[in-house]
């Protein structure tokens, strides 16, 4: 069989294998590799948490009765 490379780890493999012995990724040329977003997602999580806290404070202040 021909030599192919794993789409996850990039190591050379025999074409007769069904899974990569290094990382376990299935070897199927019909499955496309979809793009992933680079970087970490923590800034988005921090912004989301701050937004939720702000909206909670806004709702509490709206429904708090003042004498």
C-alpha positions as CSV (number, residue, x, y, z in Angstrom):
1,X,0.0,0.0,0.0
2,X,1.0,3.6,-0.3
3,X,2.3,5.8,2.4
4,X,-0.1,8.5,3.7
5,X,0.2,11.0,6.5
6,X,-2.2,11.3,9.4
7,X,-4.4,14.4,9.2
8,X,-4.1,15.1,12.9
9,X,-0.6,14.3,14.0
10,X,1.1,14.4,10.5
11,X,3.1,11.1,11.0
12,X,3.6,8.7,8.1
13,X,1.3,5.7,8.0
14,X,0.7,2.7,5.9
15,X,-2.4,3.0,3.7
16,X,-3.8,-0.3,4.9
17,X,-4.4,1.0,8.5
18,X,-7.8,2.0,9.7
19,X,-6.6,4.1,12.6
20,X,-3.4,6.1,13.3
21,X,-1.3,4.1,15.8
22,X,0.1,7.4,17.2
23,X,-3.0,9.4,17.9
24,X,-5.9,7.1,17.2
25,X,-7.5,9.2,14.5
26,X,-9.6,7.2,11.9
27,X,-7.9,7.0,8.5
28,X,-10.6,7.6,6.0
29,X,-9.9,9.9,3.0
30,X,-13.6,10.6,2.6
31,X,-13.9,12.5,5.9
32,X,-12.9,16.1,5.3
33,X,-10.8,18.0,7.9
34,X,-12.9,21.0,8.9
35,X,-11.1,24.2,9.9
36,X,-10.9,25.1,13.6
37,X,-10.7,28.5,15.2
38,X,-7.3,29.4,16.4
39,X,-6.5,30.8,19.8
40,X,-8.1,30.4,23.1
41,X,-11.7,31.1,23.9
42,X,-11.2,32.6,27.3
43,X,-11.6,36.3,26.3
44,X,-15.1,35.5,24.9
45,X,-16.0,33.6,28.1
46,X,-14.8,36.6,30.2
47,X,-16.9,39.0,28.1
48,X,-19.9,36.7,28.3
49,X,-19.6,36.4,32.1
50,X,-19.3,40.2,32.5
51,X,-22.3,40.7,30.3
52,X,-24.4,38.3,32.3
53,X,-23.3,39.9,35.6
54,X,-24.2,43.4,34.3
55,X,-27.6,42.3,33.1
56,X,-28.3,40.6,36.4
57,X,-27.4,43.8,38.3
58,X,-29.6,45.8,35.9
59,X,-32.5,43.5,36.5
60,X,-32.1,43.6,40.2
61,X,-31.9,47.4,40.2
62,X,-35.0,47.7,38.0
63,X,-37.1,45.6,40.3
64,X,-35.8,46.9,43.6
65,X,-38.3,49.3,45.1
66,X,-37.0,52.4,46.6
67,X,-38.9,54.3,49.3
